[in-house]
Amino acid sequence: MTTMMKRWTLTTIIAVLMVFTAACGTNKDQPVNDTSSQETETAEESSQPQSDETFPVTVVDGTGEEITIEDEPETIISVIPSNTEITYAIGQGEKLIAVDNYSNYPEETAELEKIGDQQLDVEKILALQPDLALVTEYQHENNPDILNQFKENGTDVVVINSAESFDQVYASINLIGKVTGAAEEAQNVVQEMQDRLEVVKEKASRIEEPKRVWVEVSPAPDIFTPGQNTFMHEMLESIHAVNTAGDQTGWVKMTEEEIVTLNPDVIITTYGYYVDNPAEGVLSREGWTEVPAIKNEQVYDVNNDTVTRPGPRLIDGVETLAELIYPDVFKN
């Protein structure tokens, strides 16, 4: 992938994340609208394991719509990397026949047909005639006519909600488990994630002096950072660290002049997949020499997919951050 394409991909990801954040954010002084309340309730319902995996099964998807899947799907397409990872994690990867252009994990995805990104290759999908399509709220809101074509072609279409928290990811995993015939496997994946997260939180409870952490998801000059309502913020809270942008919400653009005043103890970057030596670039910034993270060379890059992609590897991201930020506590 060229540098220009990688930059375009990151910009697209940030833009989509910002849209999701804006759509889901509410003012504390305003009443929550009935539709949002209903979606929250249905997500919680879908997080409950199914006692009987025989078909037909009826679920409530990410839009609040009740859907009945008559037969266990034999062929599946996924239009977003997180749904692809979840499908593999619950043991249903062999059913996948096509995925979006950015599904890159596990390595088996490289052998699958590619069906586009936000702009789907509709003709190819119709020709493949999948039994099940795992789609996103973006497609539901922006391409309803296309999804109707899939349904008319005999494909069951299930919208997976745009997760912004671990609990919502758990709900997505269990929902995909139900509609693919792997409810028990999905619950096992969720339980493992929850157990590992509890171990991290238990160790973090011993930390007496929380470190201040600055996170960059894109490099200068357009530096974006995660505020509240993002996985990174929840992760930092879980390991008893302070997000220096914690007074912001969603994905926020800040200048170097603004950032340097935050005096972080640790700096985390997530763009090492397309910028060589990101830590070196941060350490060499003019005017940053007195920042604790710079003076102590506490600048680290982590795999972007494990800290922003709403799937099973989020727990890997938590554990990685914990070991980098508090090595004395977590590296044992």
C-alpha positions in Angstrom: 0.0 0.0 0.0 1.4 3.4 -1.0 2.0 6.2 1.6 -0.7 8.3 -0.1 -3.2 5.4 0.1 -2.3 4.8 3.7 -2.8 8.4 4.6 -6.1 8.4 2.7 -7.2 5.3 4.6 -6.4 6.8 8.0 -8.2 10.0 7.1 -11.2 8.0 6.0 -11.2 6.0 9.3 -11.0 9.1 11.4 -13.8 10.8 9.5 -16.0 7.8 9.9 -15.2 7.5 13.6 -16.0 11.2 14.1 -19.4 10.7 12.4 -20.2 7.8 14.7 -19.2 9.8 17.7 -21.3 12.8 16.7 -24.3 10.5 16.0 -24.1 8.8 19.3 -23.2 11.7 21.6 -25.9 13.3 23.8 -26.0 16.4 25.9 -26.4 15.5 29.6 -28.9 18.4 29.9 -31.1 17.0 27.1 -33.5 14.0 27.3 -32.3 10.9 25.4 -34.5 10.3 22.4 -36.7 7.2 22.4 -34.9 5.6 19.4 -31.5 5.8 21.1 -33.0 4.3 24.2 -34.5 1.4 22.2 -31.2 0.7 20.5 -29.4 0.5 23.8 -31.9 -2.0 25.2 -31.8 -4.2 22.1 -28.0 -4.2 22.2 -28.1 -5.4 25.8 -30.6 -8.1 24.8 -28.4 -9.3 22.0 -25.5 -9.6 24.4 -27.2 -12.5 26.1 -26.1 -16.0 25.0 -28.7 -18.1 23.1 -29.7 -21.3 24.8 -30.6 -23.2 21.6 -28.6 -22.7 18.4 -31.1 -24.4 16.1 -32.6 -22.4 13.4 -34.7 -20.4 12.7 -33.4 -17.7 15.1 -34.9 -14.3 15.7 -32.6 -11.4 16.7 -32.8 -7.6 17.0 -30.0 -6.0 15.0 -28.1 -2.8 15.4 -31.0 -0.7 14.0 -33.6 -2.1 16.4 -35.2 -4.2 13.7 -36.3 -7.7 14.4 -34.9 -10.2 11.9 -35.5 -13.9 11.6 -32.8 -16.1 10.0 -34.5 -19.3 8.8 -31.5 -21.4 8.1 -27.9 -21.5 9.4 -25.8 -19.6 6.8 -23.3 -21.5 4.8 -21.8 -18.4 3.1 -21.1 -15.0 4.6 -19.8 -11.7 3.5 -18.4 -9.0 5.8 -18.2 -5.3 4.8 -16.0 -4.1 7.7 -12.8 -5.4 9.4 -14.3 -5.7 12.9 -17.1 -8.0 11.7 -14.5 -10.1 9.8 -12.4 -10.5 12.9 -15.4 -11.4 15.0 -16.5 -14.0 12.5 -13.1 -15.7 12.6 -12.8 -15.5 16.4 -16.1 -17.4 16.9 -15.0 -20.2 14.5 -17.0 -19.2 11.5 -14.2 -18.0 9.3 -14.6 -20.9 6.8 -18.0 -19.5 5.9 -16.6 -16.2 4.8 -16.5 -15.9 1.0 -15.8 -12.2 0.6 -14.7 -9.2 2.8 -14.1 -5.5 2.5 -10.8 -4.1 1.1 -9.5 -3.3 4.6 -10.1 -6.6 6.3 -6.5 -7.7 7.0 -6.7 -10.1 10.0 -6.3 -13.0 10.3 -4.0 -13.6 7.4 -6.6 -15.9 5.7 -8.5 -12.8 4.7 -5.9 -12.2 2.0 -7.3 -15.2 0.0 -10.9 -14.0 0.1 -12.7 -12.0 -2.6 -12.7 -8.2 -2.0 -16.0 -6.3 -2.3 -15.0 -2.7 -1.8 -15.2 -0.4 1.2 -17.9 2.1 2.0 -18.7 1.9 -1.7 -19.6 -1.7 -2.1 -19.1 -3.7 -5.3 -22.8 -4.5 -5.6 -22.6 -6.6 -8.8 -19.9 -8.8 -7.3 -21.9 -9.3 -4.1 -25.1 -10.1 -6.0 -23.2 -12.6 -8.1 -21.7 -14.3 -5.0 -25.2 -14.8 -3.6 -24.2 -15.0 0.1 -26.6 -16.4 2.6 -25.7 -13.7 5.1 -24.3 -10.2 4.9 -22.9 -8.5 8.0 -23.2 -4.8 7.3 -22.8 -1.5 9.2 -25.0 1.3 10.2 -23.3 3.4 7.5 -24.7 1.1 4.8 -28.1 1.0 6.5 -28.3 4.8 6.6 -26.7 5.7 3.3 -27.3 2.7 1.0 -30.8 1.2 1.9 -31.6 0.5 -1.7 -28.5 -1.6 -2.1 -29.3 -3.6 1.0 -32.8 -4.2 -0.3 -31.2 -5.6 -3.5 -29.3 -8.1 -1.3 -32.5 -9.1 0.5 -34.4 -9.5 -2.8 -31.5 -11.7 -4.0 -32.1 -14.1 -1.0 -29.4 -12.7 1.3 -30.2 -12.2 5.0 -28.9 -8.7 6.0 -27.9 -8.0 9.6 -26.7 -4.6 10.7 -24.1 -4.6 13.4 -24.1 -1.6 15.6 -21.2 1.0 15.7 -19.6 0.0 19.0 -17.9 2.7 21.0 -17.3 0.7 24.3 -16.3 -2.8 25.4 -19.9 -3.6 26.3 -21.1 -2.7 22.9 -18.4 -4.9 21.3 -19.5 -7.8 23.5 -23.1 -7.2 22.2 -21.8 -7.2 18.6 -19.9 -10.5 19.1 -22.9 -12.2 20.6 -25.2 -10.9 17.9 -22.9 -12.3 15.1 -22.7 -15.5 17.1 -26.4 -15.9 17.1 -27.0 -15.3 13.4 -24.1 -17.5 12.3 -25.0 -20.5 14.5 -22.1 -19.9 17.0 -23.8 -18.4 20.0 -21.9 -20.5 22.5 -18.6 -19.8 20.9 -19.3 -16.1 20.8 -20.1 -16.1 24.5 -16.8 -17.9 25.2 -14.9 -15.2 23.3 -16.7 -12.5 25.3 -16.0 -14.3 28.6 -12.3 -14.6 27.8 -12.2 -10.8 27.0 -14.0 -10.0 30.2 -11.7 -12.2 32.3 -8.5 -10.8 30.8 -9.8 -7.2 31.3 -10.6 -8.0 35.0 -7.0 -9.2 35.5 -5.7 -5.9 34.0 -8.0 -3.9 36.2 -7.0 -5.8 39.3 -3.4 -5.1 38.7 -4.1 -1.5 37.8 -5.8 -1.0 41.2 -2.4 -1.2 42.9 -1.1 1.9 41.0 -0.9 4.8 43.3 0.4 7.5 41.0 -1.5 7.5 37.6 0.6 8.5 34.6 -0.7 11.1 32.2 -0.8 9.8 28.6 -1.1 11.6 25.3 -2.3 9.5 22.3 -1.8 10.4 18.7 -3.8 8.5 16.0 -2.3 10.6 13.2 1.0 12.5 12.9 1.7 16.2 12.5 0.5 18.5 11.0 -3.0 17.0 11.4 -2.7 15.5 14.8 -5.9 13.7 16.1 -6.3 12.3 19.5 -9.1 10.2 21.2 -11.3 11.8 23.9 -14.2 10.3 25.8 -16.5 7.8 24.0 -13.5 6.1 22.4 -11.8 2.7 23.1 -8.5 4.4 23.8 -10.1 6.5 26.6 -11.8 3.4 28.1 -8.5 1.5 27.9 -6.6 4.2 29.7 -9.2 4.3 32.4 -9.0 0.5 32.8 -5.2 0.6 33.4 -5.5 3.6 35.8 -3.9 6.1 33.5 -5.1 9.6 32.7 -6.0 10.6 29.2 -4.6 14.1 28.8 -7.4 14.7 26.2 -10.0 13.3 28.6 -11.9 16.6 28.7 -12.6 16.2 25.0 -15.2 14.0 23.3 -14.6 11.7 20.3 -11.7 12.2 17.9 -10.2 15.7 18.3 -7.7 17.6 16.3 -5.1 19.6 18.3 -2.0 21.6 17.5 1.6 20.9 18.8 1.4 24.1 20.8 -1.8 22.9 22.5 -0.4 19.4 23.2 2.9 20.5 24.7 1.1 22.3 27.5 -0.5 19.0 28.6 2.9 17.6 29.9 2.2 13.9 29.4 4.4 11.3 31.1 3.9 8.9 28.2 3.1 9.4 24.5 1.4 6.6 22.5 1.3 6.7 18.7 -0.8 4.4 16.5 0.4 5.2 13.0 3.6 3.1 12.8 2.0 1.1 9.9 2.7 4.0 7.5 5.1 6.3 9.2 8.7 5.0 9.7 10.0 5.5 13.2 7.1 7.5 14.6 8.7 7.7 18.1 11.7 9.4 16.5 9.5 12.0 14.9 7.8 12.9 18.2 11.0 13.0 20.2 12.6 15.5 17.7 9.8 18.0 17.8 10.9 21.6 18.5 9.8 23.0 21.8 9.0 19.7 23.4 12.3 19.0 25.3 10.8 19.7 28.7 7.8 17.4 28.2 8.3 14.5 30.7 7.6 11.9 28.0 10.2 13.4 25.8 12.9 13.9 28.5 12.4 10.2 29.6 12.0 8.9 26.1 8.6 7.3 26.9 7.2 7.3 23.4 5.7 4.1 22.0 3.9 3.0 18.9 1.1 0.4 19.1 -0.9 -1.5 16.5 -3.8 0.8 15.5 -6.1 -2.1 14.8 -5.9 -3.4 18.4 -6.9 -0.1 20.0 -9.5 1.3 17.6 -11.1 -1.6 15.8 -14.2 -2.8 17.6 -13.4 -6.5 17.8 -11.8 -9.3 19.9 -8.3 -7.9 19.7 -9.2 -4.8 21.8 -8.1 -6.8 24.8 -4.7 -7.3 23.2 -4.5 -3.5 22.9 -5.4 -3.0 26.6 -2.7 -5.4 27.7 -0.1 -3.8 25.4 -0.8 -0.3 26.7 -0.6 -1.6 30.3 2.8 -3.1 29.7 4.2 0.0 27.9 2.8 2.6 30.4 3.4 0.6 33.6 6.1 -2.0 32.8 6.9 -2.6 36.5 3.3 -3.5 37.2 2.3 -5.5 34.2 5.5 -7.1 32.8 5.9 -10.1 35.0 
